Amino acid sequence: MRWSGRYNSPGVRSNSTAARLESANKYYGTEVLMSASTANQLSSRDGLREIDVVRVKGISQPVTVYESLRHCTDERRAQFNALLPHYDAAVEA
């Protein structure tokens, strides 16, 4: 099942997009979500986990959504890092 929320075009209404991503956290069980356009502006993708690809209102191509794990404690981040290869393999399947 995919989250059925609607997104706006990146850069057009970034506050609205951020609010929609924030509300999507509850659906995905995450704390910090960002779009691919935001992730692409980071110097490194370390600590990001791909969550889903969603349809965005006003954009013909789907948008990839990432969870940031950078805010986690070192212990929690180590747990995530141990699981990420398995998660990434499942996403690619």
Secondary structure in CASP SS format (residue, H / E / C, confidence):
PFRMAT SS
TARGET T0000
AUTHOR 0000-0000-0000
METHOD secondary structure of the structure
MODEL  1
M C 1.00
R C 1.00
W C 1.00
S C 1.00
G C 1.00
R C 1.00
Y C 1.00
N C 1.00
S C 1.00
P C 1.00
G C 1.00
V C 1.00
R C 1.00
S H 1.00
N H 1.00
S H 1.00
T H 1.00
A H 1.00
A H 1.00
R H 1.00
L H 1.00
E H 1.00
S H 1.00
A H 1.00
N H 1.00
K H 1.00
Y H 1.00
Y H 1.00
G C 1.00
T C 1.00
E C 1.00
V C 1.00
L E 1.00
M E 1.00
S E 1.00
A H 1.00
S H 1.00
T H 1.00
A H 1.00
N C 1.00
Q C 1.00
L C 1.00
S C 1.00
S C 1.00
R C 1.00
D C 1.00
G C 1.00
L E 1.00
R E 1.00
E E 1.00
I E 1.00
D E 1.00
V E 1.00
V E 1.00
R C 1.00
V C 1.00
K C 1.00
G C 1.00
I C 1.00
S C 1.00
Q C 1.00
P C 1.00
V E 1.00
T E 1.00
V E 1.00
Y E 1.00
E E 1.00
S E 1.00
L C 1.00
R C 1.00
H C 1.00
C C 1.00
T C 1.00
D H 1.00
E H 1.00
R H 1.00
R H 1.00
A H 1.00
Q H 1.00
F H 1.00
N H 1.00
A H 1.00
L H 1.00
L H 1.00
P H 1.00
H H 1.00
Y H 1.00
D H 1.00
A H 1.00
A H 1.00
V H 1.00
E H 1.00
A C 1.00
END
